[in-house]
Amino acid sequence: MSAPALDQARPYMTALADELTKAGAIRTRPWAEAFANTPRHVFVPRWFQQETNDKGIAVWREHQGTASADDLAAVYRDQTLVTALDPATAEQVDETAWTGVATSSSTLPSLMAGMLEDLSVEDGHRVLEIGTGTGYNSALLCARLGERLVHSVDVDPALVQEAQHHLADTGYTPQLAPGDGTQGYPTSDTFDRIIATCSVPGIPRAWIEQSKPGTILVADVALGIEGGLVRLAVDEQQRARGHFTTTAGRFMAARQQARTYTTPQRPERAPEAETRPTTVTATDIRGNYPLRLLLALHLPGAELVYHIDDTTGAMAIQIQHADGSWARTPLVGENTGTVTYGGDAELWKQAEAAWRWWNDMGRPPQDRFGYAREADGSAHVWHIPDGTRWNLPTGV
């Protein structure tokens, strides 16, 4: 990394750290200093920004380099930057535009800062990062703890190699390794802190086995309709208990093999049954993250998608189950107080029950929900004030 490039970026690095501090994502001086002294542009020399082209097609517009002030400003904005597209789906539309599925990104800096603060690192802590990605998060950890204490694993060897080069450009050589992150770090080491920048359906046993009594885990658990970040402490019996954090955010799912991307296999949808009034609307669901988390607990095996009517183009929120049942409620228009469903009528009744419970309990935020992984691998979520409990499906 040339000195002029760093000098040119320094004001943007400082401004980003100040912005994250004012927003409350950064809460301590060591992390403010780490962000102010870690050049993000080194780790994202190429990124894609979504836009609609002149033909009305949604495309990823490619950006390369940070030669201009506009490019630097974009890199140091508090935004996620998509850094890779699935080779199997990517198609070039014009000289700088592509269609395809995003597969890797440089995470929203405020989300990274919140997770790093939730990790509660102290000097001397050995940290394992699951999901090396661009290497920017590893660099921040190196800036805070020193490269000797930072370990990171990623399923994609090419990403690991590229991250190593970028880290070397910033003067860091942490311990990076290619491999399936759900299997932990490929040695018998144990760690004081583990942070995952990919989502998992449940906390893997390997992470517990590489923990010590008192190890803190920060990870994104995917529960179906919704999920979120949990902060857990591991005890002497290899139980991990904690709660969902006030930092909200989601990550791409962990993969077991590099360059392997799967499209969900969905069953044929049940025929439409009826339309009826409903007490919970699409706006209620879209606008309340804790409610979506609660819906995931009430409706295991379901997912939430946006549905666009083939005839009118109207958009609705749809909950659909693996058995083919579905229910949708429109986002706009005269029928926002109705639900149309097919298959099991209980699907939407459960959504309404979750809505009633959440309101009866005073609309608790997500950090009022605890998460526990027992030593046998079973897991559950509970409402911390009153102990209401939801067992998660076996194997999650």
GIGI-V366569 format. One record per pair of residues at least 12 apart in sequence whose C-alpha atoms are under 7 Angstrom apart, sorted by the first residue. I is the first residue (numbers start at 1). GAP is how many residues later the second one is. D is the distance in Angstrom with one decimal. If there is no record, write none. Layout:
i;gap;d
I;GAP;D
I;GAP;D
This chain:
i;gap;d
1;168;5.2
1;169;6.7
9;63;6.9
12;61;6.8
12;64;6.1
13;22;6.9
13;23;5.0
13;24;6.7
13;26;6.6
13;63;6.7
14;22;4.6
16;60;6.1
16;61;6.9
17;15;5.6
17;18;5.4
17;19;5.3
20;90;6.0
25;85;5.5
25;88;5.6
25;89;4.9
26;87;5.6
26;88;6.5
26;91;6.8
27;90;6.9
30;114;6.5
31;113;6.8
34;106;5.7
34;109;5.4
34;110;5.9
35;105;6.6
38;101;6.8
38;102;6.3
40;35;7.0
40;96;6.3
41;34;6.1
42;124;6.2
43;91;5.6
43;92;6.5
43;93;5.9
43;123;5.9
44;39;7.0
45;19;5.8
45;20;5.1
46;17;5.6
46;18;4.5
46;19;6.4
46;37;6.3
47;15;5.9
47;16;5.4
47;17;6.7
47;34;6.0
47;35;5.5
47;36;4.5
48;12;5.3
48;13;5.2
48;14;4.5
48;15;6.0
48;33;6.8
48;34;5.3
48;35;6.2
49;12;5.1
49;13;6.6
49;33;7.0
59;38;6.0
59;39;5.4
59;40;5.0
60;37;5.5
60;38;5.0
60;39;5.9
61;35;5.8
61;36;4.5
61;37;6.5
62;34;5.2
62;35;5.9
78;30;5.9
78;31;5.5
78;32;6.4
79;29;4.8
79;30;6.7
80;25;6.7
80;26;5.7
80;27;4.8
80;28;4.2
81;24;5.4
81;25;5.1
81;26;6.7
82;20;6.5
82;22;6.1
82;23;4.1
82;24;6.3
83;21;5.5
83;22;4.8
83;23;6.7
84;18;6.0
84;19;5.6
84;20;5.0
84;21;6.7
85;15;6.1
85;16;5.5
85;17;4.4
85;18;5.3
86;14;6.4
86;15;5.4
86;16;6.1
86;17;5.7
89;12;6.3
104;29;6.9
106;28;6.4
111;136;6.8
111;138;6.5
114;133;5.7
115;103;6.9
115;132;7.0
119;74;6.8
119;97;6.5
119;99;6.2
123;22;6.1
124;21;6.9
125;24;6.7
125;67;5.6
126;23;4.6
126;24;6.2
126;65;5.2
126;66;5.3
126;67;6.5
127;22;6.2
127;23;5.2
127;24;6.0
127;64;5.7
127;65;6.0
127;66;4.8
127;67;5.7
128;22;6.4
128;23;4.8
128;24;5.6
128;63;6.4
128;65;6.3
128;66;4.7
128;67;6.4
129;22;6.1
129;23;4.5
129;24;6.5
129;65;5.9
129;66;5.0
129;67;5.7
130;22;5.9
130;23;5.4
130;24;6.5
130;51;5.4
130;65;6.2
130;66;4.4
130;67;6.1
131;21;6.9
131;22;5.7
131;23;4.7
131;50;6.8
131;65;6.3
131;66;5.4
131;67;6.3
132;20;5.7
132;21;5.7
132;22;5.2
132;28;6.6
133;21;7.0
133;26;6.2
134;25;6.9
134;29;5.3
135;28;4.7
135;32;6.6
139;28;6.5
142;30;7.0
147;25;6.0
147;26;6.0
147;27;4.6
148;26;6.0
150;24;5.4
150;25;6.2
151;23;6.1
151;24;4.6
151;25;5.8
152;23;6.3
152;24;4.8
152;25;6.4
153;23;5.8
153;24;4.9
153;25;5.5
153;26;6.1
153;28;5.9
153;32;6.3
154;23;6.8
154;24;5.1
154;25;5.6
154;26;6.5
154;27;6.0
155;23;5.5
155;24;4.5
155;25;4.8
155;26;6.4
155;100;6.8
155;101;6.6
155;102;6.0
155;103;5.4
156;22;6.3
156;102;4.6
157;21;5.1
160;16;6.9
160;17;6.9
160;18;6.3
180;76;5.3
180;77;6.9
182;22;6.0
182;24;6.9
183;23;5.2
184;22;5.4
184;23;5.6
189;21;6.4
190;20;4.3
190;21;5.3
190;22;6.5
191;19;6.1
191;20;5.4
191;21;6.6
191;24;6.9
192;19;6.6
192;20;6.5
192;23;4.7
192;24;6.7
193;22;5.4
193;23;5.0
193;24;6.0
194;22;6.4
194;23;4.8
194;24;6.4
195;22;5.9
195;23;4.9
195;24;5.9
196;22;6.4
196;23;4.9
197;22;7.0
197;54;6.4
198;22;6.6
198;53;5.0
198;54;5.4
198;55;5.4
198;56;5.2
199;21;4.7
199;22;5.5
199;23;6.0
199;52;5.3
199;53;5.9
199;54;4.5
199;55;5.6
200;20;6.4
200;21;5.1
200;22;5.7
200;53;6.2
200;54;6.0
201;20;5.3
201;21;4.8
201;22;6.1
201;195;5.2
202;19;5.8
202;194;4.7
208;30;6.4
212;22;6.9
213;21;5.5
213;22;4.6
213;23;5.0
214;19;5.8
214;20;5.4
214;21;5.9
215;18;5.7
215;19;5.4
216;15;6.9
216;16;5.6
216;17;4.6
216;18;6.5
217;14;5.7
217;15;5.1
217;16;6.3
218;12;5.6
218;13;4.6
218;14;6.5
219;12;7.0
220;30;6.5
220;31;6.9
223;73;5.9
224;72;5.8
224;76;6.6
224;77;6.4
224;78;6.0
224;79;5.3
225;67;6.6
225;70;6.7
225;71;4.8
225;77;6.1
225;78;4.3
225;79;5.1
226;66;5.7
226;67;5.0
226;70;5.6
227;66;6.0
228;16;6.7
228;20;6.4
228;21;6.3
228;22;6.2
229;15;5.6
229;16;5.8
229;19;6.4
229;20;6.8
230;12;6.9
230;13;5.5
230;14;4.2
230;15;5.6
231;12;5.7
231;13;6.3
231;14;6.4
237;138;6.6
238;137;5.3
239;134;5.9
239;135;4.8
239;136;4.9
240;132;5.7
240;133;5.1
240;134;6.5
241;130;5.9
241;131;4.3
241;132;6.4
242;128;5.6
242;129;5.4
242;130;6.4
243;124;5.9
243;126;5.8
243;127;3.9
243;128;5.0
244;122;5.8
244;123;4.7
244;125;6.1
244;126;6.2
244;127;6.9
245;121;6.8
245;122;5.1
246;120;6.8
246;121;5.7
266;56;6.8
267;55;6.6
267;56;6.9
267;57;5.6
268;56;5.9
269;55;4.5
269;56;6.4
270;54;5.4
270;55;5.6
270;72;5.2
270;73;5.1
271;71;5.4
271;72;6.9
272;69;5.8
272;70;4.3
273;68;5.8
273;69;4.8
273;70;6.9
274;66;5.7
274;67;6.0
275;63;6.6
275;64;5.5
275;65;4.2
275;66;6.6
276;62;5.4
276;63;5.6
276;64;6.6
277;60;5.8
277;61;4.2
277;62;6.2
278;59;5.6
278;60;5.1
278;61;6.0
279;73;6.6
280;72;6.1
280;75;6.6
281;48;6.4
281;55;6.3
281;56;6.0
282;34;7.0
282;35;5.7
282;47;5.7
282;48;6.2
282;49;5.3
283;48;6.2
290;75;5.6
290;76;5.1
291;64;7.0
291;67;6.9
294;60;6.4
295;56;6.1
295;59;6.1
297;93;6.4
298;52;6.4
298;56;6.7
301;20;6.0
301;21;6.2
302;17;6.6
302;18;5.5
302;19;4.3
302;20;6.4
303;16;5.7
303;17;5.6
303;18;6.5
304;14;5.7
304;15;4.6
304;16;6.5
305;12;6.1
305;13;5.3
305;14;6.5
306;12;5.9
315;15;6.1
315;16;6.0
316;12;6.2
316;13;5.4
316;14;3.9
316;15;5.1
317;12;5.6
317;13;6.3
317;14;6.8
324;19;6.8
325;17;5.6
325;18;4.3
325;19;5.6
326;15;5.6
326;16;5.4
326;17;6.5
327;12;6.6
327;13;5.6
327;14;4.0
327;15;6.4
327;21;6.2
328;12;5.4
328;13;6.3
368;15;6.0
368;16;5.5
369;12;6.6
369;13;5.5
369;14;4.6
369;15;5.6
370;12;5.1
370;13;6.3
370;14;5.9
378;16;6.4
379;12;6.4
379;13;5.6
380;12;5.1
